[in-house]
Amino acid sequence: MVGRAGVLALVCFGPWLEPTAASAQGAAAVAAEWGLLGSWTVACDRPPGPGNVYSRYGAGPDGDISAKVDDGSGTSPPPTVIVKASIRPDGVLTMTMSYAPFRLPDDEVWFIKGRDGRRRMLLGRSTAGVRTWVAEGKVIGTGRETPWETRCR
C-alpha cells in the first residue's frame, strides 16, 4: 500500500522520471532538437574567464556530442563525450557525460531552458554517487542559483 507521501512523490516527480521519445534518437539529434549545440556562457561579449566559462557542444558523426569547457586559463579539461540525452515532458534536457578514456565515473547533468532561450543547470552529479556540484538549481557549497547562460551566435 502506498501512503500519501508516496502518492504525492509520484504526482510531483513522476513526470521528471520519464524521458520523451527523443531518448530513442542519438544524443546529437536530441541536443539539436533542444537547441544545445554551439557555445553557451553568461556573457557572449566577454572572453572566457573564471566568471564567464564557455561550454561548447558539437555533434560527431557517430551521433554523440563532444563537450568542451573553456575557462580562459589555458588549462581547461579535455573534451568529454555526451553519450546519452533525453528531453523530459517538462522540457528539461538530461545528459550523461562520459569520461571513459580517463577511467572516471560518468556525470549526469540537467538543463532547463527559459522562455527567452537562455539555459541554466538544475542538476550536476556523478552517476556513481561520488559527488554532486549542483542540486535543485543551486551550487553545492554556496547555495547560489546557477547562472542563466546564453547561446552565443
N, C-alpha and C positions, 0 to 999 in steps of 0.2 A: 504494500500500500504506500502510495506517495503522499507525503504530508503537504501542507500549504506551502512550506518553504520550497519543496521540490517542484511543485506546480509553478510557483512564482519564478523560480530559476529557469524553468523551461520556457515560460512565456517571455521573460526578459532576454534570455541569452540564446534561446533556440535558433532564431534567425541568424545569429552570428556563427553558428556552428556548421551551416550548410552552404558550401560554395555553389555558385550558379553553374550552368552548363559550360561556361567558359573554361572550367578546370579541365575539360576534355581536350582543349586546344593546347598547343605548345605554350611555354611561358612567354615567348616573344609575341605571339598573337594576342594573348591576354593583356600583356603590358601595352601593346599598341592600342587595343580596344579601350583601355582605361586612360591612355594618354601619358604613360610613364616615360617613353623613350625620349632621350635628349638630356639636357643638363638642367639641374634644379639647384637653387640656392636662395638665400634670404634676399640678397640684393644683386641682381644681374649686372648692374652698372659698376660694381666694385670687384676688384681682383680677389682670388681665393686667399683666405686668411683664417685665423682662429675663430673669428666671429662670422665668417662668411664661407663656409665649406661648400664646395661644389660636389654634387653627386651626379655622375654621368652614366647613362644607361644606353647600351647599344645592342641590337639584335644580331645574333650569329646565324650562320647557315644551318646549324643543327636545331634551331628553334629555342635555344637557350639565350639568355641575356647576360652580357658582361656588365658588371657594375664597378666603377672606379671612383674613388674619393680623392679629391684634391683639396688639401687644407692649406696650401701655399708654402708648406715647409720644405718641399722638395724631397721629402722622405715619406710620402703618403704610402699606405699599404698597397700591395699588388692587387690587381683586379680580382673580383670574386665572380662566381657564376650563379645566376638565379636559375635554379633547375625546376622550380615549381611555382606557379602563380595561379591565383583564382580571384574572382570578384564575388564578394558576398552579396546577398539580396539588398543589403543596405548601402551598397556601393563601395565598401571598404576593400582595398586591394591587399591580399595576403600573399607573401612570397617566402620561399625557402632559399637561402643563400648558401652555396657550398664552398667550403674551404678545403676540399679533398686533397689537393696537392700538398697542403700544409699539415694534414692529419689533425685538423681541428674539428670540433663539432659544428654542424650546420647552425645557422641562425634563422630565426623566423621574424619577419617584420610586417607590420600592418600600417597602411596609409589610408587616410581619409582625404577626400577632395572637397574643398569648399565650393560654394556656388560661383565664386569668382575664378575658379580653376586652380587656385593655389592648393598645396597639399601640406599635411603635417603627419608626423609619425604618432600612431596610437600605441604601438607595442613594438618592442625590440628585445628579443631574448634568445638565448641558446636553446636549441631543441633538446639538448642533453640536460637542461636544468642547471647548467653551471653558472650562468649569470643572466640577469635582466637589467637593461640600462634604461628602458622606457616602459612604463606601465600606465594604462588609462590616460595616455597623452601627456604624462608628466615624467620628467627626467628623474631617475632614481638618484638620491643623494642631495638634490637641490629642491625638488618639489615643483620646479618651474614647468610651465606648459612648454611643450615642444614648439619651436617657431614654425610659422607658416612660410612655405617656400614657393617660389615662382619658377615655372619652366622658362628658361631663357631662350630667346629666339636667335 
